[in-house]
Amino acid sequence: MASNGIGAAGARALAGALPRCESMWYLSVSDNAVGDEGAAALVAALALCPPSVEHLDLQCNNVNVARALPRAPNLGCQVYL
């Protein structure tokens, strides 16, 4: 999913599908302009998912960690910014 320009709206849509992705272990949405809102939606969705996701790549998305990812340490996966 990297470098597709999905933006925050695309990240929110993807977040809605994540609970059904039971065997996914790596999610890369790097360089997609998801911003704080999209990153927060993905993190919130991953918190509800089975613990299969080991890596979430949010690099190059202009994400403010304090605003968007306050629950990220509790995810049980590695988050790349």
C-alpha positions in Angstrom: 0.0 0.0 0.0 3.0 2.3 0.1 3.1 5.4 -2.0 -0.5 5.3 -3.3 -1.7 8.7 -2.0 -4.6 7.2 0.0 -4.6 10.1 2.5 -6.6 10.1 5.7 -9.8 9.0 4.0 -8.1 6.0 2.5 -6.5 5.1 5.9 -9.9 5.3 7.6 -11.4 3.0 4.9 -8.5 0.6 5.3 -8.9 0.7 9.1 -12.5 -0.5 8.7 -11.2 -3.6 6.9 -8.3 -4.5 9.2 -10.3 -6.6 11.7 -11.0 -9.0 8.9 -7.4 -9.4 7.9 -6.5 -12.2 10.4 -3.3 -13.3 8.7 -1.7 -10.0 7.9 1.6 -9.5 9.7 3.1 -6.4 8.0 1.2 -3.3 7.0 3.0 -0.5 5.1 1.2 2.7 4.4 4.4 4.7 4.1 4.4 7.9 1.9 0.6 8.1 1.7 -0.2 11.5 3.4 -2.3 9.7 6.0 -1.5 12.4 8.6 -2.5 12.2 12.3 -6.1 11.4 11.6 -5.4 8.4 9.3 -2.6 7.1 11.6 -4.9 7.3 14.6 -7.6 5.4 12.7 -5.2 2.6 11.8 -3.8 2.3 15.3 -7.3 2.2 16.8 -8.3 -0.5 14.3 -5.2 -2.6 15.0 -5.9 -2.4 18.7 -9.1 -4.4 17.9 -7.4 -6.9 15.6 -6.1 -10.4 16.3 -2.4 -10.1 17.3 -1.1 -11.1 13.9 0.2 -7.7 12.8 3.9 -7.4 13.9 4.9 -4.2 11.9 3.1 -1.0 11.0 5.0 1.3 8.7 3.8 4.9 8.8 7.0 6.5 7.5 6.8 9.7 5.5 3.2 10.6 6.5 3.8 13.7 8.6 2.5 12.0 11.7 2.7 13.7 15.2 3.3 10.8 17.6 1.8 12.5 20.6 -1.4 13.3 18.9 -1.9 10.4 16.6 -0.4 7.5 18.3 -0.9 7.7 22.1 -2.0 4.0 22.2 0.7 2.7 19.9 2.9 1.3 22.7 0.0 -1.0 23.7 -0.4 -2.5 20.2 2.1 -5.2 20.6 3.7 -4.5 17.2 6.6 -2.4 15.9 5.5 1.0 14.6 7.9 2.7 12.1 7.6 6.5 11.7 
